[in-house]
C-alpha cells in the first residue's frame, strides 16, 4: 500500500530564497503572500523575529478557505550586531554603512520560525554566527556595485557574491540564506514523523 503524498506546506513569504530552500529539502509547498506589516515591535531582535514569523503565518492561516488543514510556515530573519538589528538598506549609502560596520566583526543571523495548523502552533528560533573578513573601501564599492544588497537583511547575500565577504560561519548556513533548514527539519520530524521524509 503506497504512502499518501505529504500535504504541501503553505509558505507565508514572497522570498525566492525561502522557496529555493524548501525545494532543496524536497518539502512540498505552495506560496501564499502574507498580509502582514512588519513594524518595529519594541522588543529585542529575538522576540521580534518570533513575533513577525507568527504574524506572517497567522495572516495566511486565518484566511477562510486558504489553509484548511495544511500547515502554514512563517519565517522572519534579522542580521544583528551588538544588539542592533540591521534590516534592509534603503539605498546604496546605507548598504555601504551596514557592510562597513559588519566588516572584520562577527554578527548574528537570527530567524524566527512559526508553523501553524488548526490544532496547534509552534514558534521556534535559530541563531547563526557569521564572521566577515576585514573590508576596505575597494571591497565595499565592488560589492555595492553588484546590487546584491537590495532587499537583503544586513545588505548581503551569502549564497551569491556576498560569500566573498565571509570568513567563517558557526551554525546553519541555510539560516543565513533565509530559512533555518535544520530547525524546520526538526519541527517537521517532531510534528509530522515520516510525513515529509524526516523523523
C-alpha positions as a printed NumPy array, in Angstrom:
array([[  0.   ,   0.   ,   0.   ],
       [  1.561,   3.296,  -1.089],
       [  2.044,   6.17 ,   1.347],
       [ -0.222,   9.142,   0.603],
       [  1.658,  12.252,  -0.554],
       [  2.56 ,  14.793,   2.109],
       [  0.241,  17.816,   2.144],
       [  2.172,  20.802,   0.768],
       [  3.067,  23.424,   3.332],
       [  1.762,  26.91 ,   2.73 ],
       [  4.788,  29.232,   2.736],
       [  3.757,  32.659,   4.007],
       [  6.537,  34.516,   2.211],
       [  7.415,  36.203,  -1.058],
       [ 11.122,  35.305,  -0.653],
       [ 12.675,  33.371,  -3.556],
       [ 15.447,  32.187,  -1.188],
       [ 12.918,  30.505,   1.11 ],
       [ 11.255,  28.822,  -1.843],
       [ 14.636,  27.549,  -3.059],
       [ 15.488,  26.096,   0.37 ],
       [ 12.19 ,  24.198,   0.593],
       [ 12.838,  22.829,  -2.906],
       [ 16.361,  21.816,  -1.846],
       [ 14.938,  19.956,   1.168],
       [ 12.287,  18.307,  -1.061],
       [  9.483,  19.673,   1.132],
       [  6.333,  20.21 ,  -0.968],
       [  4.829,  23.687,  -0.646],
       [  2.682,  26.385,  -2.174],
       [  3.233,  30.112,  -1.705],
       [  0.68 ,  32.498,  -0.227],
       [  1.859,  36.091,   0.258],
       [  1.185,  37.074,   3.885],
       [ -0.978,  40.093,   4.642],
       [  1.193,  41.275,   7.47 ],
       [  3.053,  44.526,   8.075],
       [  6.486,  44.144,   9.639],
       [  6.787,  47.04 ,  12.045],
       [  9.195,  47.56 ,  14.912],
       [  7.696,  45.862,  17.93 ],
       [  9.754,  47.457,  20.679],
       [ 11.251,  44.085,  21.602],
       [ 14.749,  42.738,  21.16 ],
       [ 15.665,  41.115,  17.819],
       [ 14.897,  37.582,  19.023],
       [ 11.378,  38.422,  20.174],
       [ 10.84 ,  40.496,  17.022],
       [ 11.663,  37.709,  14.559],
       [  9.492,  35.255,  16.502],
       [  6.544,  37.657,  16.506],
       [  6.972,  38.51 ,  12.808],
       [  7.14 ,  34.809,  11.888],
       [  3.961,  34.189,  13.914],
       [  2.222,  37.19 ,  12.368],
       [  3.035,  36.086,   8.824],
       [  1.864,  32.506,   9.424],
       [ -1.324,  33.561,  11.216],
       [ -2.194,  36.046,   8.454],
       [ -2.351,  33.153,   5.985],
       [ -3.826,  30.553,   8.35 ],
       [ -6.636,  32.942,   9.234],
       [ -7.85 ,  33.465,   5.661],
       [-11.041,  31.458,   5.164],
       [-10.691,  28.686,   2.616],
       [ -6.944,  29.176,   2.056],
       [ -5.157,  26.935,   4.56 ],
       [ -7.721,  24.303,   5.502],
       [ -5.818,  21.528,   7.281],
       [ -2.486,  22.376,   5.665],
       [  0.413,  23.601,   7.838],
       [  1.353,  27.246,   7.324],
       [  5.018,  28.253,   7.614],
       [  6.106,  31.774,   8.538],
       [  9.752,  32.884,   8.81 ],
       [ 11.459,  36.158,   9.665],
       [ 15.201,  36.898,   9.694],
       [ 17.329,  39.717,  11.07 ],
       [ 21.056,  40.468,  10.99 ],
       [ 22.157,  41.608,  14.456],
       [ 25.405,  43.276,  15.546],
       [ 25.942,  44.405,  19.148],
       [ 22.204,  44.061,  19.809],
       [ 21.256,  46.278,  16.862],
       [ 19.161,  44.806,  14.05 ],
       [ 20.288,  45.578,  10.512],
       [ 17.25 ,  45.479,   8.25 ],
       [ 17.112,  46.05 ,   4.516],
       [ 19.086,  49.053,   3.319],
       [ 17.077,  51.854,   1.729],
       [ 19.883,  52.895,  -0.629],
       [ 23.494,  52.177,  -1.568],
       [ 24.877,  54.615,   1.01 ],
       [ 23.03 ,  52.882,   3.827],
       [ 24.073,  49.458,   2.496],
       [ 27.723,  50.523,   2.455],
       [ 27.476,  51.775,   6.042],
       [ 25.987,  48.437,   7.152],
       [ 28.687,  46.399,   5.458],
       [ 31.392,  48.693,   6.822],
       [ 30.043,  48.088,  10.349],
       [ 29.967,  44.315,   9.772],
       [ 33.477,  44.184,   8.285],
       [ 36.027,  42.389,  10.472],
       [ 33.325,  41.53 ,  13.027],
       [ 31.109,  38.59 ,  13.978],
       [ 27.367,  39.154,  13.796],
       [ 24.295,  37.029,  14.417],
       [ 21.707,  35.966,  11.864],
       [ 18.563,  35.431,  13.92 ],
       [ 15.464,  33.742,  12.46 ],
       [ 12.04 ,  33.081,  13.89 ],
       [ 10.044,  30.156,  12.513],
       [  6.333,  29.534,  13.08 ],
       [  4.301,  26.533,  11.933],
       [  0.525,  26.781,  12.322],
       [ -2.216,  24.19 ,  11.857],
       [ -5.87 ,  24.3  ,  13.008],
       [ -4.865,  22.176,  16.034],
       [ -1.611,  23.758,  17.192],
       [  1.034,  26.442,  16.707],
       [  4.763,  26.181,  17.312],
       [  7.222,  29.105,  17.351],
       [ 10.975,  28.483,  17.424],
       [ 14.147,  30.394,  16.564],
       [ 17.694,  29.762,  15.416],
       [ 20.908,  31.787,  15.523],
       [ 23.928,  31.511,  13.203],
       [ 27.179,  33.387,  13.813],
       [ 28.758,  34.951,  10.722],
       [ 32.247,  36.472,  10.728],
       [ 33.185,  38.912,   7.973],
       [ 36.75 ,  39.443,   6.869],
       [ 38.114,  42.965,   7.181],
       [ 36.703,  45.099,   4.361],
       [ 38.343,  48.143,   2.798],
       [ 36.788,  50.848,   0.649],
       [ 37.501,  48.913,  -2.556],
       [ 35.788,  45.786,  -1.191],
       [ 32.734,  47.803,  -0.201],
       [ 32.491,  49.624,  -3.516],
       [ 32.871,  46.403,  -5.506],
       [ 30.111,  44.635,  -3.598],
       [ 27.725,  47.591,  -3.615],
       [ 28.141,  47.786,  -7.408],
       [ 26.714,  44.251,  -7.761],
       [ 23.323,  45.402,  -6.47 ],
       [ 23.004,  42.244,  -4.367],
       [ 22.475,  44.317,  -1.238],
       [ 18.989,  45.318,  -2.352],
       [ 16.207,  43.685,  -0.358],
       [ 18.644,  41.807,   1.909],
       [ 18.791,  41.995,   5.683],
       [ 22.281,  43.256,   6.514],
       [ 22.804,  44.212,   2.848],
       [ 24.445,  40.971,   1.7  ],
       [ 23.572,  37.612,   0.135],
       [ 25.808,  34.792,   1.367],
       [ 24.556,  32.421,  -1.36 ],
       [ 25.889,  34.726,  -4.084],
       [ 28.819,  37.104,  -4.332],
       [ 28.349,  38.043,  -0.688],
       [ 30.135,  34.771,   0.136],
       [ 33.381,  36.621,  -0.626],
       [ 32.754,  38.886,   2.395],
       [ 32.516,  35.965,   4.812],
       [ 35.471,  34.457,   6.671],
       [ 33.558,  31.762,   8.598],
       [ 30.164,  30.791,   9.948],
       [ 29.086,  28.832,  13.01 ],
       [ 25.668,  27.226,  12.731],
       [ 23.142,  26.601,   9.991],
       [ 24.219,  28.012,   6.619],
       [ 20.656,  27.871,   5.284],
       [ 19.585,  30.161,   8.11 ],
       [ 21.859,  32.842,   6.676],
       [ 20.369,  32.31 ,   3.213],
       [ 16.894,  32.924,   4.619],
       [ 15.279,  29.884,   6.239],
       [ 16.605,  27.847,   9.203],
       [ 16.572,  24.494,   7.44 ],
       [ 17.847,  22.365,  10.329],
       [ 15.211,  23.834,  12.635],
       [ 12.434,  23.247,  10.102],
       [ 13.52 ,  19.627,   9.612],
       [ 13.465,  19.085,  13.387],
       [  9.982,  20.606,  13.761],
       [  8.597,  18.574,  10.844],
       [ 10.185,  15.386,  12.231],
       [  8.609,  16.014,  15.637],
       [  5.183,  17.14 ,  14.47 ],
       [  4.812,  15.029,  11.303],
       [  7.083,  11.984,  11.794],
       [  7.749,  10.357,   8.416],
       [  5.243,  12.514,   6.523],
       [  7.805,  14.888,   4.97 ],
       [ 10.642,  12.346,   4.954],
       [ 12.044,  13.292,   8.365],
       [ 11.73 ,  11.53 ,  11.714]])
